[in-house]
Each structure stands twice: as C-alpha cells, then as structure tokens.
Amino acid sequence: MSIGADDYIDQLLVKKYAEEKVDNHDNMESMVDPKEMMSAMNDYANMYKNMMTLKQRLNIACYAINARTARYTKTSQY
C-alpha cells in the first residue's frame, strides 16, 4: 500500500491544490482569548478532579456503611 495519488484524477487534484495558499494562523486574531480559554480549561479540570475525589470518598463511605450493617449467617456444611 503506497501513500499518494494512485490514479489520474488524484494526481490532477494533487497538482491543483499543491500551490494553494492557506490561512496563516500566526497573522490571524483569535476570537477566543487564550488566557480565558486556559482559565476555563483549568476550571473544568479542577471540577473534574473534585468530582473524582467526591466519588472516591462516597465509595469509601458506602463501603464502610455496608460492611458495618452486614449480617452474616452460618450455613450448614455439605
């Protein structure tokens, strides 16, 4: 399996778009402030971390409650 244009139509498309110019993102002004974006991502990460910690604590508490209230009964041997 090779990389690149295999048939004639693909070769023509490659030639056509080889010289096309694309937007230079270094010269463009972003619609979103990078500091605000990083702040939002940090807030989301902190919220996710807190939810994971809360879930872990809740699992520990539920396990302790279930272990404390468990009632064991003896069963007969075979």
Backbone torsions as a table, in degrees:
resi	resn	phi	psi	omega
1	MET	NA	126.9	-177.0
2	SER	-108.6	161.3	177.4
3	ILE	-102.5	135.5	178.5
4	GLY	122.7	-174.4	-177.6
5	ALA	-78.4	128.3	-179.2
6	ASP	-97.9	-43.5	-176.6
7	ASP	-103.7	176.3	-173.8
8	TYR	-64.8	-40.4	-178.7
9	ILE	-64.9	-43.0	178.0
10	ASP	-64.1	-37.8	177.9
11	GLN	-63.6	-40.6	177.7
12	LEU	-65.1	-40.0	177.9
13	LEU	-64.1	-39.6	178.3
14	VAL	-63.3	-44.3	178.8
15	LYS	-63.5	-40.2	-177.3
16	LYS	-65.5	-44.5	-174.1
17	TYR	-94.1	0.7	-179.5
18	ALA	-66.8	-32.9	-176.6
19	GLU	-98.0	3.1	-177.9
20	GLU	-68.6	142.1	176.4
21	LYS	-94.0	144.2	177.4
22	VAL	-116.9	167.1	178.9
23	ASP	-63.0	134.7	175.8
24	ASN	-89.7	109.6	-174.0
25	HIS	-72.2	-16.0	177.2
26	ASP	-70.3	-30.1	-177.7
27	ASN	-91.8	-6.8	-177.3
28	MET	-89.6	145.9	175.3
29	GLU	-90.6	128.0	-178.8
30	SER	-75.9	145.1	178.0
31	MET	-78.9	-15.7	-179.9
32	VAL	-115.5	131.1	177.6
33	ASP	-69.3	127.0	-177.6
34	PRO	-60.0	-35.6	179.5
35	LYS	-66.6	-39.9	177.9
36	GLU	-67.0	-39.2	178.6
37	MET	-63.6	-45.6	178.7
38	MET	-64.8	-37.2	176.9
39	SER	-63.5	-43.2	178.8
40	ALA	-65.1	-41.0	178.5
41	MET	-65.7	-38.2	178.1
42	ASN	-65.7	-42.1	177.6
43	ASP	-61.1	-43.4	179.8
44	TYR	-63.8	-43.0	-179.8
45	ALA	-64.4	-41.7	178.1
46	ASN	-63.9	-41.5	178.6
47	MET	-63.0	-43.4	179.6
48	TYR	-63.7	-41.7	178.4
49	LYS	-62.0	-43.2	179.3
50	ASN	-65.7	-38.4	177.8
51	MET	-65.2	-39.4	178.2
52	MET	-66.1	-40.5	177.3
53	THR	-64.3	-44.0	178.6
54	LEU	-62.0	-42.1	178.7
55	LYS	-62.8	-41.6	179.8
56	GLN	-64.4	-44.2	178.5
57	ARG	-64.4	-39.1	178.4
58	LEU	-65.4	-40.2	176.5
59	ASN	-62.6	-41.6	178.7
60	ILE	-64.2	-43.8	-180.0
61	ALA	-64.5	-44.0	179.0
62	CYS	-64.2	-39.4	178.1
63	TYR	-63.6	-43.0	179.8
64	ALA	-64.5	-42.4	179.0
65	ILE	-64.3	-45.3	179.0
66	ASN	-64.0	-38.5	179.1
67	ALA	-68.8	-36.5	-178.6
68	ARG	-72.1	-35.7	-175.6
69	THR	-95.9	3.1	-179.2
70	ALA	-69.4	139.6	177.2
71	ARG	-117.2	124.4	-178.3
72	TYR	-104.1	138.5	177.7
73	THR	-120.5	149.5	178.6
74	LYS	-83.3	140.3	175.5
75	THR	-113.8	155.6	-178.7
76	SER	-74.8	149.2	176.1
77	GLN	-74.6	159.9	-179.1
78	TYR	-67.2	NA	NA
